[in-house]
Amino acid sequence: MQTNTSPLMDVKEVATYLHLSPATVYAKKCRGEFPKGSTVKLFGKLLFKREKIEQLVEDSTEPSFGHS
C-alpha cells in the first residue's frame, strides 16, 4: 500500500484521515472549524493543506495519563 505524502489533500482524504464523512468535512469548512489558511481552492476543487490538518490533530490530542 502506497502512502500519499502530497502536501494537499482532497475532501475524501481529509474525511478518511479524520474519520468523518465528506459531508461533515464540508459542513465544518463552512462553519469555519478548520484552522485559518488550511484550505485552498484550486481549479474549482476544495483542497486542504496536509500540514495544517496534521497540526489540527496534534493540537487536539489529549495528554497521556500520568503526564501533567
C-alpha positions in Angstrom: 0.0 0.0 0.0 1.4 3.4 -1.0 1.2 6.3 1.4 0.2 9.6 -0.1 2.6 12.4 1.0 1.2 15.1 -1.3 1.1 18.5 0.5 -2.6 18.8 -0.4 -5.5 16.5 0.5 -8.9 16.4 -1.1 -12.2 16.2 0.9 -12.3 12.4 0.8 -8.7 12.2 2.1 -9.4 14.6 4.9 -12.7 12.7 5.8 -10.8 9.4 5.9 -7.9 10.9 7.9 -10.3 12.5 10.5 -12.8 9.6 10.5 -15.6 11.8 9.3 -17.9 11.8 6.3 -17.2 14.1 3.4 -20.4 16.0 4.1 -19.2 16.7 7.7 -15.9 18.0 6.3 -17.7 20.4 4.0 -20.0 21.5 6.9 -17.1 22.1 9.2 -15.4 24.1 6.5 -18.5 26.2 6.0 -18.7 26.8 9.8 -15.0 27.9 9.9 -13.9 25.0 12.1 -10.7 24.3 10.2 -7.6 26.5 11.0 -7.2 29.7 9.1 -5.1 29.0 5.9 -5.8 25.3 5.9 -7.8 25.3 2.7 -7.1 26.1 -0.9 -9.4 26.3 -3.9 -7.6 25.2 -7.0 -9.3 24.8 -10.3 -12.6 24.8 -8.5 -11.7 22.0 -6.2 -11.5 22.3 -2.4 -8.2 21.1 -1.1 -6.7 21.1 2.4 -3.0 21.6 3.4 -1.8 18.3 4.9 0.5 20.1 7.3 -2.4 22.1 8.8 -4.7 19.1 9.1 -2.0 17.1 10.8 -1.3 20.0 13.1 -5.0 20.2 13.9 -5.0 16.6 15.0 -1.7 17.1 17.0 -3.2 20.1 18.8 -6.4 18.2 19.6 -4.6 15.2 21.1 -5.2 14.8 24.8 -2.1 14.3 27.0 -1.4 10.7 28.2 -2.4 9.7 31.7 0.3 10.4 34.3 1.6 13.4 32.5 0.9 17.0 33.6 
